[in-house]
Amino acid sequence: MEKINNVTEFIFWGLSQSPEIEKACFVVFSVFYIIILLGNLLIMLTVCLNNLFKSPMYFFLSFLSLVDICYSSVTAPKMIVDLLAKDKTISYMGCMLQLFGVHFFGCTEIFILTVMAYDRYVAICKPLHYTTIMDQERCNKMLLGTWVGGFLHSIIQVALVVQLPFCGPNEIDHYFCDVHPVLKLACTDTYIVGVVVTVNSGTIALGSFVILLISYSIILVSLRKQSAEGRRKALSTCGSHIAVVIIFFGPCTFMYMRPDTTFSEDKMVAVFYTIITPMLNPLIYTLRNAEVKNAMKKLWGRNVFLEAKGKKLDLII
């Protein structure tokens, strides 16, 4: 059957139909997005200027911050603007690009979190071989693998959607283009596509989550052999990772580990992994990690010193 596509744009229903709630959400999510940008940029700047790239943990952490910025920027700016807009529209091409971006950066983040768990496993369970196993070349290859894996996953999702005919209606009960809400608008049977989408996304989300659980379980068991100080440091580092995993994978599993159905709660659940998690990542990693906090203090102290020195030179001149 020849593809029929009469839809040139989609209309979002948004987070709420109440103007008062939308105005309040505009303020809240604008603040959240600013925190996402500033917090993750601060981590990237701290890692870069303090030469922490040599440590695999901070190497991956800096790229996690980059992915968080990109991931939230795919949906948050459009959602924030739409909260005050009368017509919440997006072009067909814009919708497909947004769908690609959400799954590309979302899947990449899943893989980076998995790689970070492996890094902690090697550091705690095989400390004598850590520098050999997690050398710079291997870290670069693992990072490249996360981006390639995210790209392949996203291409599959988009390819499954773009070949479908859309002849109306064009209203999406969401605040961004995701696979399941868009599939509901296709004017053909999407059962097989829905199953493939669920298997694709679900396998990645659930498979990575199981790997993470196994990794951290092995780590926790091995900590019994460590000294009290070693256990404290390891738990502090792993605690932040586990917190991020729970906050991110919980909503993702709810959204993508089920058949092609949508619920009214989906929009609020999606807020957690598109906005809340990217906002909390910098807070969790800085508050729970002494080395990052010390590096930030050094960076802040260096900037204050340079600023004071500059003012002194101005006075002399």
C-alpha positions, 0 to 999 in steps of 0.5 A, a space after each residue: 500500500 502506498 504511503 499517504 501522509 497528509 500531516 505536515 505538523 503535529 499539535 501538542 496537548 502539553 502538560 496541562 490545559 489550565 492556563 494558571 498551571 501552565 504559567 506556574 510550570 513555565 517558571 518552575 521548568 525555566 528554573 530547572 532548565 537553567 540549573 541543568 545548563 549551569 550544573 552540568 557545564 560546571 561539572 564539565 568545566 571542573 573536570 577539564 580545568 582540573 585535569 581530571 580527564 585522566 581518571 576514567 570516572 571523571 572522564 565518563 562523568 563529564 560526557 554524562 553531563 554533556 549528554 544530559 545537556 543535549 538530552 534535556 535541550 531536545 525537549 525542555 526549550 520547546 516545552 517551556 515556550 509552549 507553556 505560554 503559547 496558544 498553539 503548541 505546534 511542531 512540524 512533521 520533520 521537527 517531530 521526527 528530529 525530536 524523536 531521534 534526539 530523545 532516543 539518541 541521547 537517552 540511549 547514550 545516557 543509559 550506556 554511559 551509566 552502564 559503562 560507569 558501573 563497569 568502571 566502579 566494578 573494576 576499581 573496587 573489585 580489581 584495583 591492582 589491574 585497574 589502570 591496565 584495564 581502564 586505560 585511555 584507549 579502552 575508555 575512548 573505545 567504550 565512549 565511542 561505543 555508547 554514542 554508536 549504540 545510541 545512534 543505532 537505537 535511535 535510527 531504528 526507532 525513527 525508521 519504524 515511524 517515518 514509513 507509517 502513513 499519517 492522514 489525521 488527526 494530528 494532535 499528540 497527547 504529550 509535550 514532545 514527540 515520542 514513539 508511542 503517542 505518535 504511533 497512535 496517530 498513524 492511519 494503519 495497524 501499528 501492532 507489529 511496529 509497536 511490538 518491535 519498538 517495545 522490544 528494542 527500547 525495552 531490551 536496552 532499558 531492562 538489559 542495562 538495568 539488570 547489568 547495573 544491578 548485578 555490577 553494584 551487587 557484586 561491588 557491595 558484596 566485595 566491600 566486606 573485604 575492604 577497610 572501614 575507610 575504603 568502604 566509606 569512600 566506595 559507598 559514597 561514590 557508588 551511592 551517587 551512581 545508584 541514586 541516578 540509576 534508580 531515578 533514571 531507569 524507574 520512569 524509563 522502564 515504566 514507559 518502554 517496558 510495556 505494549 503500545 499503550 499510553 496513560 494520562 500519567 505518561 507526561 508526568 513520568 516523562 518529566 522525570 527522565 527528560 528534566 528531573 534526572 539531568 537536573 539532579 545529576 550534577 547535584 548528586 555527583 557533587 554532593 556525594 563526591 568529595 573529590 569533585 567538591 574539592 576540585 570545584 573549591 580549587 576552581 572557585 578559589 583560583 577564579 577569585 584569586 585571579 579576579 582580585 589580582 586583576 582588580 589590584 593591577 587596575 588600581 596600580 594602573 
